[in-house]
Amino acid sequence: MRAFICADVSDPSIFHQALRHPLFASRCIRRADTQPLHYTLFFIGETDDDAVDAISRELDSICGRIRGFEVVYSGIGIFGGNSSPRVLWAGVHDDENLDRIIREISAKLAALGYMSEERASVPHVTLARFRCKPERQLVESIIEEYRNTEFGREKLTRVHLKRSILHPGGAEHVILHTSLLGGADH
């Protein structure tokens, strides 16, 4: 199975203003809000069903030591550049706790044989994927319009281990395990 560790966006409506931008009328773009919006903390990739328990125990251990903290959703960017965009995303920011939880998850999962991606991680919420190359000015327009926009804030209190089932129309995400951060309401 294909798996990853993430946190869900509790109120995806915070992005509705950006999702009404003219770019979303393009046939080249597929919105990602058909599933709960989330941001990936660690991409596991292919793994055995038997590994879920070990990964869940490590996740519980890490999350139990870190108190819930506030994240800020702000700015819009793209992966792939203006000439060949692949993903439109909103940034996820905080002071230092987000980096800490990502580092700890990466270290614990490396001990289980799962390596993090070599490229630097950019915490983000995927808003849309590009099917083809849209009009360049539309891409530049949405980035410029929302570059410094704060969409909202929320407290991160739980982290999920999810399975990703790929379908022709997009991925289906199934929660396998949820870990609460220390101090989170149970």
C-alpha positions in Angstrom: 0.0 0.0 0.0 1.0 3.6 -0.5 1.1 5.6 2.7 1.9 9.1 4.1 1.7 11.0 7.4 -0.3 14.3 7.4 -2.5 16.8 9.2 -5.9 17.8 7.9 -7.1 21.3 7.3 -10.1 21.6 9.7 -11.8 24.4 7.7 -11.1 24.2 4.0 -13.5 27.1 3.4 -10.6 29.4 4.3 -9.3 28.9 0.7 -12.6 29.6 -1.1 -11.7 33.1 -2.1 -8.6 31.8 -3.9 -10.5 28.9 -5.4 -12.8 31.4 -7.1 -9.9 32.9 -9.1 -10.4 32.8 -12.9 -7.6 30.2 -13.1 -10.0 27.6 -11.7 -12.3 28.0 -14.8 -9.5 26.5 -16.9 -9.9 23.0 -18.1 -6.2 22.5 -17.3 -6.7 22.5 -13.5 -8.3 20.0 -11.2 -9.2 21.1 -7.7 -7.9 19.0 -4.8 -10.7 19.7 -2.4 -12.7 16.6 -3.2 -11.0 15.0 -0.2 -10.3 16.7 3.1 -7.4 19.1 2.4 -4.2 18.2 4.2 -0.5 18.9 4.4 2.0 16.0 4.2 4.5 15.7 7.0 6.2 12.6 5.7 5.7 10.6 2.5 6.2 6.9 3.2 5.5 5.5 -0.2 4.9 1.8 -0.7 4.8 -0.3 2.5 3.4 -3.5 3.9 0.1 -3.6 5.8 2.2 -5.2 8.6 4.1 -1.9 9.1 1.1 0.1 10.2 1.4 -0.9 13.9 5.1 0.0 14.1 4.6 3.3 12.3 1.6 4.1 14.5 3.5 3.4 17.7 6.3 5.7 16.6 3.8 8.4 15.6 2.1 8.1 19.0 5.4 8.4 20.8 6.4 11.6 18.9 3.0 13.3 19.1 2.6 12.6 22.8 5.8 14.7 23.5 4.8 17.7 21.4 2.0 20.0 22.5 -0.5 21.2 20.0 0.6 24.4 18.2 -0.8 27.0 15.8 -0.2 26.8 12.1 -0.8 29.6 9.6 -2.0 29.0 6.1 -0.6 31.8 3.9 0.7 32.6 0.4 0.2 30.7 -2.8 2.9 29.1 -4.9 3.4 26.5 -7.6 5.6 23.5 -8.1 7.0 23.2 -11.6 7.5 26.9 -12.3 5.3 29.2 -14.5 6.5 27.4 -17.7 5.4 24.0 -16.6 3.2 24.1 -13.4 2.2 20.8 -11.8 0.8 21.8 -8.4 -0.8 25.0 -7.0 -0.4 25.2 -3.2 -0.9 27.3 -0.1 1.9 27.5 2.4 1.8 26.2 6.0 3.9 28.1 8.5 4.6 28.2 12.3 7.5 29.3 14.5 9.4 26.0 14.9 7.2 23.2 15.9 6.2 22.1 12.4 9.9 21.6 11.5 10.4 19.8 14.8 7.6 17.3 14.2 8.8 16.7 10.6 12.4 16.1 11.8 11.3 13.7 14.6 9.0 11.7 12.3 11.8 11.5 9.7 14.3 10.3 12.3 11.9 7.6 13.7 10.8 6.4 10.3 14.4 6.3 9.0 15.1 3.8 11.9 12.2 1.7 10.4 13.8 1.9 7.0 11.8 4.7 5.5 13.8 7.6 4.0 12.5 11.1 3.6 12.7 12.7 0.2 16.1 14.2 -0.6 14.7 17.6 -1.7 13.8 20.2 0.9 10.3 19.9 2.2 7.9 22.8 1.7 5.0 22.4 4.1 2.0 23.1 1.9 -1.7 22.3 1.2 -2.3 21.2 -2.4 -5.1 23.3 -3.8 -5.1 22.0 -7.3 -3.1 19.9 -9.9 -2.5 21.0 -13.4 -3.6 18.6 -16.2 -2.0 20.8 -18.9 -0.3 24.1 -19.3 -2.8 27.0 -18.5 -2.5 30.5 -19.7 0.7 31.9 -18.1 -1.0 35.2 -17.1 -3.6 33.3 -15.0 -0.9 31.5 -13.1 1.1 34.7 -12.5 -2.1 36.5 -11.5 -3.1 34.1 -8.8 0.4 33.9 -7.3 0.6 37.7 -7.3 -2.8 38.2 -5.9 -2.4 35.8 -3.0 1.4 35.8 -2.5 1.1 37.5 1.0 -2.4 36.5 1.9 -3.1 34.9 5.2 -6.0 32.5 4.7 -6.4 31.4 8.3 -4.9 29.9 11.4 -5.6 26.8 13.4 -4.2 24.6 16.2 -2.6 21.4 15.0 -3.8 18.8 17.5 -3.7 15.5 15.6 -1.6 13.8 12.9 -2.8 11.0 10.6 -1.3 8.0 9.0 -3.2 7.6 5.7 -3.3 5.2 2.9 -3.5 6.6 -0.6 -5.4 4.6 -3.2 -4.8 5.9 -6.7 -7.7 6.1 -9.1 -7.9 7.6 -12.6 -9.8 10.6 -11.3 -7.5 11.2 -8.3 -6.4 9.7 -5.1 -8.6 8.4 -2.3 -7.2 8.8 1.2 -8.1 6.5 4.1 -7.1 7.1 7.7 -5.3 4.2 9.1 -4.3 5.7 12.5 -4.6 9.1 14.3 -2.1 10.3 16.9 -3.0 13.2 19.2 -0.5 15.8 20.1 0.2 16.3 23.8 -2.4 18.5 25.5 -4.9 17.8 22.7 -8.5 17.1 23.7 -9.2 13.3 23.6 
